[in-house]
Every structure is written in C-alpha cells, then in structure tokens.
C-alpha cells in the first residue's frame, strides 16, 4: 500500500520540486520555502552535498501528511538503498537502471527512471516501473506523451527538465502524470532562505490551479 499511496500523492500534488542544493543547509532551507509556497512533492537530488542527511532531516522537521520527500539523481543501486534507508519515499534517476529497479521493488518504493525513447520506456515497464520520468523534457516535448500513449496507453509519464509556467498547460493537456520543476523555483534566489523561492513556487501552484479550473 505504501508504494501506491506515494504514487497517488505524486499525482494528486502534481508539481514535483527538484531541489539541487549548494549545501545541506541551503537545500533544507529551500525545501521549507517550497513547501510553504504550496508544492508538496520534493525531490532532493544526490548532487546536493549530504543528500541523505537532507532527506532524513526534512522528514524529521516536516509534519505534513501531504508532503512526499524522495531522492533524485540516483545513479546506482547502492545510492538508491542509502536514500530509501534514510526515508526517501521514491527514487528518481536520469536513466533506467535494472539494479536500481530491483532495490526499489524490494523495498516497495516507486522508481521513476529517466527515459527518452519507447524502447527505454518498455524496458522500464518490464522491470516493474509504474511511472517513467521523461528526460530531458524540453527536448522530447509534450507531444511525446500523446504519441506514446497511442500504442502504450497504460504507461504514466512525468516530464522533467524544461517544464515552465508557460508550457505547464501543454504537459497537463497531453496527459503528464506529474511534472518536475527545478531551477525555475530557485530563480533569483541568493540563498535557501530567500523569499523569492516561495514566491516562485506560489506562481506555479496558482498556474496549475488556473489550468485545472
């Protein structure tokens, strides 16, 4: 049940904040700003120093059942296990890796691998993946989802990379399961406590609400 509950929250919350912190403290502060701004799906990338500590600290600090904290830029099975043992509710990688899939399946943790072709998507589905990350999203474009859904309607896809306020409606209309938003949330911020992070986040949340209405 835990796995399906996580996937449902990712879909319901829809916006996934991809956080690449310059330090542990920077990442934690930025995530709090993002949550305050209304995005509850958090992906802490392992390009962030002490990423596993960021994840475990956030889980201790954040007391909100709507918030889902996962790990991103997970390059191998060892890192996946470290992330999960530190509390990551889901694992994201820029590529598909069979061994990561096996570790995530063993721990009943959703694995969202980066896929850029139909062949990679089918390989991921065969390994038990429920949602694939379309990466890089700006190169594939929103029509990629529509085209893939024609022969493979059961696959769920989450674009990451290149998702903006201006094209958010396109991704929603073409059937994206969720969307990953990264640097746009921290644009203009001098550090993790900068109020502009919350402001940028609120802009995305408001845009999504307009689209859904």
C-alpha positions in Angstrom: 0.0 0.0 0.0 2.8 2.4 0.8 4.0 2.4 -2.8 0.6 3.1 -4.2 -0.1 5.8 -1.7 3.2 7.6 -2.7 2.3 7.4 -6.4 -1.1 8.7 -5.7 0.2 11.7 -3.8 2.7 12.4 -6.5 -0.2 12.5 -9.0 -2.5 14.5 -6.8 0.1 17.1 -5.8 1.3 17.0 -9.4 4.1 19.5 -9.1 7.5 17.9 -8.1 10.1 20.3 -6.9 13.6 19.1 -8.0 16.0 20.6 -5.4 19.7 20.8 -6.2 21.2 22.4 -3.1 24.6 24.0 -2.8 24.9 22.6 0.7 22.8 20.7 3.2 21.7 23.9 4.9 20.8 25.5 1.6 18.7 22.6 0.4 16.8 22.3 3.7 16.0 26.0 3.8 14.9 26.0 0.2 12.6 23.0 0.7 10.9 24.7 3.6 10.3 27.7 1.4 8.9 25.5 -1.4 6.5 23.6 1.0 5.3 26.9 2.4 4.7 28.0 -1.2 2.4 25.0 -1.8 4.5 22.3 -3.6 4.5 19.1 -1.6 6.3 16.7 -3.8 10.0 17.2 -3.0 12.9 15.5 -4.9 16.2 16.0 -3.2 18.9 15.3 -5.8 22.1 13.4 -4.9 24.1 16.2 -6.5 23.3 18.0 -3.2 26.0 17.6 -0.5 24.9 15.2 2.2 21.7 14.5 0.3 20.7 11.6 2.5 21.0 13.8 5.6 18.9 16.4 3.9 16.2 13.8 3.3 16.3 12.4 6.9 16.3 15.9 8.4 13.4 17.1 6.3 11.4 14.0 7.3 12.0 14.8 11.0 11.1 18.5 10.5 8.1 18.4 8.3 4.9 17.2 9.9 2.5 17.2 7.0 0.9 14.0 5.5 0.6 15.7 2.1 4.4 16.1 1.8 6.3 13.4 -0.1 10.1 13.5 0.1 12.1 11.5 -2.4 15.6 11.2 -3.9 16.8 12.3 -7.3 19.8 11.9 -9.5 20.3 8.4 -8.1 22.9 6.8 -10.3 23.3 3.3 -8.8 21.6 0.7 -6.6 23.8 1.5 -3.6 22.8 5.1 -3.6 19.1 4.0 -4.0 19.3 1.9 -0.9 21.0 4.7 1.1 18.2 7.0 0.0 15.5 4.6 1.0 17.1 3.8 4.3 17.2 7.5 5.1 13.5 7.8 4.4 13.1 8.6 0.7 9.6 7.8 -0.4 10.5 7.5 -4.0 13.6 7.3 -6.2 14.3 9.2 -9.4 17.3 8.7 -11.8 18.3 10.4 -15.1 18.5 6.9 -16.7 17.0 3.5 -16.4 19.0 1.0 -14.3 17.8 -2.6 -13.7 19.6 -2.9 -10.4 18.0 0.3 -9.0 14.6 -1.1 -10.1 15.3 -4.3 -8.2 16.3 -2.5 -5.0 13.2 -0.2 -5.2 11.0 -3.2 -5.8 12.5 -5.0 -2.8 11.7 -2.0 -0.6 8.3 -1.4 -2.2 9.5 2.1 -3.2 8.4 3.8 -6.5 11.2 4.1 -9.0 11.0 6.8 -11.7 13.8 6.3 -14.2 14.7 8.8 -16.9 13.7 7.5 -20.3 14.0 9.2 -23.7 12.7 6.5 -26.1 9.9 4.0 -26.4 12.5 1.2 -26.1 13.7 2.5 -22.7 10.1 3.0 -21.5 9.2 -0.6 -22.3 12.4 -1.8 -20.6 11.4 0.1 -17.5 7.9 -1.2 -17.5 9.2 -4.7 -17.9 11.2 -4.1 -14.7 8.1 -3.1 -12.8 8.3 0.6 -13.1 4.9 2.3 -12.8 5.8 5.9 -13.8 8.7 6.9 -16.0 10.5 10.3 -16.0 10.7 11.8 -19.4 14.1 13.3 -19.6 15.1 15.7 -20.9 11.5 17.0 -21.2 12.4 20.1 -23.2 13.9 18.0 -26.0 11.1 15.4 -26.1 8.2 17.9 -25.9 4.7 17.4 -24.7 3.6 15.6 -27.9 5.9 12.8 -26.9 3.4 11.8 -24.2 0.4 11.9 -26.6 2.3 9.8 -29.2 3.5 7.2 -26.8 0.0 6.9 -25.2 -1.4 5.8 -28.6 0.3 2.4 -28.6 1.0 2.2 -24.9 -1.9 3.9 -23.1 -1.1 2.3 -19.7 2.3 3.9 -19.2 2.4 7.0 -16.9 5.0 9.7 -17.7 6.4 12.6 -15.7 8.5 15.2 -17.7 11.4 16.8 -16.0 13.7 19.4 -17.5 12.3 22.4 -19.4 8.9 22.5 -17.6 7.9 26.1 -17.1 4.8 28.2 -16.2 4.5 29.0 -19.9 4.3 25.3 -21.1 2.7 23.7 -18.0 -0.8 23.7 -19.6 0.6 21.7 -22.6 2.0 19.0 -20.3 -1.2 18.8 -18.4 -3.3 18.6 -21.6 -1.2 15.9 -23.1 -1.6 13.6 -20.1 1.5 14.0 -17.9 1.2 12.1 -14.6 3.1 14.8 -12.8 5.8 17.4 -13.8 9.2 18.0 -12.4 10.2 21.7 -11.8 13.7 22.5 -11.0 15.8 25.7 -11.4 12.7 27.9 -12.1 11.8 27.6 -8.4 15.2 29.0 -7.2 15.5 31.6 -9.9 16.6 34.9 -8.5 17.4 33.5 -5.0 20.6 34.4 -3.3 20.3 31.6 -0.7 17.8 29.0 0.5 16.1 31.5 2.8 15.3 34.0 0.1 11.6 34.7 0.0 11.6 34.7 -3.8 11.7 30.8 -3.7 8.3 30.8 -2.0 7.1 33.4 -4.5 8.3 31.4 -7.5 6.6 28.3 -6.0 3.3 30.1 -5.5 3.3 31.2 -9.1 3.5 27.6 -10.3 0.8 26.5 -7.8 -1.5 29.3 -8.9 -0.9 28.5 -12.6 -1.8 24.8 -12.0 -5.0 25.8 -10.2 -6.0 28.0 -13.2 -5.3 25.2 -15.6 -7.4 22.7 -13.5 -10.3 25.1 -13.3 
